[in-house]
């Protein structure tokens, strides 16, 4: 049995996140993420070099929750996949772009101080009921 994995991204929120809604009402979270880079020197030390930047998006309920929780400068970890697409430019030309589509996102616990609010303890039967509802597949929708 193989362990299911996804791509991950470690970086920082580089600009104010944006929340928008498509024609169908689905939420879309967008932000620029900086990814720190280091170069290994001949003596074994590391030199920090300019970060690289990418677009990060989340959709639906995750987008709405992320918009309330993330600010510029926050250190994040995200898992998901890379989406490549063509962007049309003026004059009929186009260029290939990519964005990281996060399925999960959270603060980097090695670089962020925070408090976990677990709420009140839930009776076991309610926990089982809510877990069953949460595991229901959501209907497929286009965004």
QUINORRA-V56796 format. One record per residue. N is the residue number from 1. PHI is phi in radians with two decimals (* if undefined). PSI is psi as a letter, one per 40 degrees, with the letter a starting at -180 (* if undefined). D_CENTER is the distance of its C-alpha to the mean C-alpha in Angstrom with 1 decimal. Layout:
n->{N & N}
phi->{PHI & PHI}
psi->{PSI & PSI}
d_center->{D_CENTER & D_CENTER}
//
This chain:
n->{1 & 2 & 3 & 4 & 5 & 6 & 7 & 8 & 9 & 10 & 11 & 12 & 13 & 14 & 15 & 16 & 17 & 18 & 19 & 20 & 21 & 22 & 23 & 24 & 25 & 26 & 27 & 28 & 29 & 30 & 31 & 32 & 33 & 34 & 35 & 36 & 37 & 38 & 39 & 40 & 41 & 42 & 43 & 44 & 45 & 46 & 47 & 48 & 49 & 50 & 51 & 52 & 53 & 54 & 55 & 56 & 57 & 58 & 59 & 60 & 61 & 62 & 63 & 64 & 65 & 66 & 67 & 68 & 69 & 70 & 71 & 72 & 73 & 74 & 75 & 76 & 77 & 78 & 79 & 80 & 81 & 82 & 83 & 84 & 85 & 86 & 87 & 88 & 89 & 90 & 91 & 92 & 93 & 94 & 95 & 96 & 97 & 98 & 99 & 100 & 101 & 102 & 103 & 104 & 105 & 106 & 107 & 108 & 109 & 110 & 111 & 112 & 113 & 114 & 115 & 116 & 117 & 118 & 119 & 120 & 121 & 122 & 123 & 124 & 125 & 126 & 127 & 128 & 129 & 130 & 131 & 132 & 133 & 134 & 135 & 136 & 137 & 138 & 139 & 140 & 141 & 142 & 143}
phi->{* & -1.60 & -1.46 & -1.23 & -2.29 & -2.41 & -1.14 & -2.27 & -2.38 & -2.10 & -2.98 & -2.38 & -1.21 & -1.65 & -2.55 & -0.99 & -1.10 & -2.16 & -2.13 & -2.35 & -2.24 & -1.31 & -1.02 & -1.48 & 1.58 & -1.38 & -1.33 & -2.37 & -1.68 & -2.35 & -2.73 & -1.62 & -2.09 & -1.71 & -2.10 & -1.16 & -2.20 & -2.35 & -1.94 & -1.44 & -1.58 & -1.05 & -1.42 & 1.64 & -1.42 & -2.10 & -2.00 & -1.28 & -2.05 & -0.98 & -1.25 & -1.77 & -2.15 & -2.54 & -1.53 & -2.21 & -2.29 & -2.36 & -2.22 & 1.05 & -1.08 & -1.06 & -1.12 & -1.15 & -1.18 & -1.11 & -1.06 & -1.36 & -1.91 & -2.04 & -2.29 & -0.97 & 1.67 & -1.10 & -1.48 & -2.24 & -2.22 & -2.38 & -2.14 & 2.96 & -2.65 & -1.71 & -1.91 & -1.76 & -2.65 & -1.69 & -1.85 & -1.34 & -1.87 & -1.10 & 1.50 & 1.51 & -1.35 & -2.52 & -2.39 & -1.43 & -2.14 & -2.50 & -2.48 & -1.61 & -1.71 & -1.50 & -1.66 & -2.41 & -2.61 & -2.79 & -1.31 & -1.32 & -1.20 & -1.37 & -2.19 & -2.33 & -1.64 & -2.75 & -2.02 & -1.64 & -1.81 & -1.53 & 1.21 & -1.38 & -1.11 & -1.87 & -1.03 & -0.97 & -1.17 & -1.23 & -1.07 & -1.11 & -1.08 & -1.18 & -1.13 & -1.13 & -1.16 & -1.13 & -1.53 & -1.17 & -1.16 & -1.48 & -1.13 & -1.24 & -2.38 & -1.50 & -2.04}
psi->{h & i & h & h & i & i & i & i & h & h & a & i & h & d & i & h & i & i & h & i & h & i & d & e & e & h & i & h & h & h & i & h & h & i & h & i & i & i & h & h & i & d & e & e & i & i & h & h & i & h & i & i & i & i & i & h & i & i & i & b & d & d & d & d & d & d & d & e & e & h & i & h & e & h & h & i & h & i & i & b & i & h & h & i & i & h & h & h & i & i & e & e & i & i & i & h & i & i & i & h & h & h & d & i & i & i & i & h & e & e & e & h & h & i & h & h & h & e & a & i & h & h & i & d & d & d & d & d & d & d & d & d & d & d & e & h & h & i & i & h & i & i & *}
d_center->{27.4 & 24.3 & 21.2 & 18.3 & 15.4 & 12.2 & 11.0 & 9.0 & 8.0 & 9.5 & 10.0 & 10.6 & 9.9 & 12.9 & 13.9 & 14.1 & 11.2 & 12.8 & 13.2 & 15.5 & 17.2 & 18.6 & 22.2 & 21.6 & 20.0 & 16.5 & 13.8 & 11.3 & 8.8 & 8.9 & 8.9 & 10.4 & 9.2 & 12.3 & 12.9 & 16.2 & 18.9 & 22.2 & 25.4 & 27.8 & 31.4 & 34.6 & 35.5 & 32.4 & 30.7 & 27.3 & 27.0 & 23.8 & 23.3 & 21.4 & 17.6 & 16.0 & 13.5 & 11.2 & 9.5 & 5.9 & 6.2 & 6.0 & 9.6 & 12.4 & 12.6 & 9.0 & 8.8 & 12.0 & 11.3 & 8.3 & 10.8 & 13.4 & 11.8 & 10.3 & 12.8 & 13.6 & 14.3 & 12.0 & 11.3 & 7.9 & 7.2 & 4.5 & 6.5 & 7.3 & 9.6 & 11.0 & 12.7 & 15.9 & 18.0 & 21.1 & 21.4 & 24.9 & 26.7 & 29.9 & 33.0 & 31.5 & 29.6 & 26.1 & 23.5 & 20.9 & 17.3 & 14.0 & 10.3 & 7.3 & 6.4 & 3.7 & 6.4 & 5.8 & 4.5 & 7.6 & 10.1 & 11.9 & 15.2 & 17.3 & 16.7 & 16.2 & 19.0 & 18.4 & 20.4 & 19.5 & 21.1 & 22.0 & 24.3 & 27.7 & 28.6 & 28.7 & 31.7 & 31.1 & 32.2 & 29.7 & 26.9 & 28.0 & 28.3 & 24.8 & 23.3 & 25.3 & 24.0 & 20.3 & 21.0 & 22.5 & 20.9 & 19.7 & 21.6 & 20.2 & 19.6 & 18.9 & 16.5}
//
